Amino acid sequence: MNSRKPNCNGPGAACYDPRFIGGDGIVFYFHGRSNEHFSLISDSNLQINARFIGLRPKGRTRDYTWIQALGLKFGHHDFTLEATRTEKWDDNVDHLKLSHDGMELIIPEGDSSEWNSTEGDIHVERISTTNSLTITITNLAEIFVNVIPVSEEDSKIHNYQIPSNDSFAHLEVQFRFFGLSSNVEGILGRTYRPDFENPAKPGVAMPVIGGDDKYKTSSLLATDCALCVFSPNNIKDEDDLLMMEYGMLECQGGGDGIACKK
């Protein structure tokens, strides 16, 4: 990656409402439901869930949704990050709330301010004074995060009808994985499987992939979705790891007209 901030047009991205780019470089949408939780990644030693927020204007048949929080489980540790609710958005105010193993984590504001866990298995660094950071889980993943509001312009374009008392602060995220098993699951995780056939076809205006029932979890840190495979007590077969060449994909274009190649 050329930038330390999320590239919403790169592989492993989860941005907008929400639009994903899979490990296979194909763009797809997963809408889920407001105030519910879904598994993005579920592997034997890594689980990443997302909490969706949203609203349903009168006459709509589904919620508009955005990713408001992430819950990470790796080994026997937990980490959460969420965009805090704010009525009026201010770039100079930090809208990130973090926790590690159930304890609130305070990282001083400022570019390059950082924190390391006692065991050294997770590293968090701010990449701007406020609202942007990277999370590195040793030997598993690197996560680039921005907090942004739903802009008035986007609300008008898409007719979100965002209320005046909530900016709908949410996350832009991009994931890079250092090794996943061939059995990885999750809304995003399944696109890294060598046997995955993506039903979202390139060139479709808004390719939506379902799976609400398969990937819904009971909470931000739960691993109880129908297809979840997180099992930290089972040692992963090293021969089953997929070293993610997908992280080296080059993508061009924007919107849904994105093409990726190695």
PELINMO-V303092 format. One record per helix or strand of 3 or more residues. SS is the DSSP state (helix for helix, strand for strand). FROM is the first residue (numbers start at 1). LEN is the number of residues. If there is no record, write none. Layout:
BEGIN
[[SS;FROM;LEN] [SS;FROM;LEN]]
END
This chain:
BEGIN
[[strand;13;3] [strand;19;3] [strand;27;3] [strand;37;7] [strand;46;10] [strand;64;11] [strand;77;7] [strand;96;5] [strand;103;3] [strand;114;3] [strand;122;5] [strand;132;6] [strand;141;8] [helix;152;7] [strand;170;8] [helix;189;4] [helix;212;4] [helix;238;3] [helix;245;4] [strand;250;3] [strand;259;3]]
END
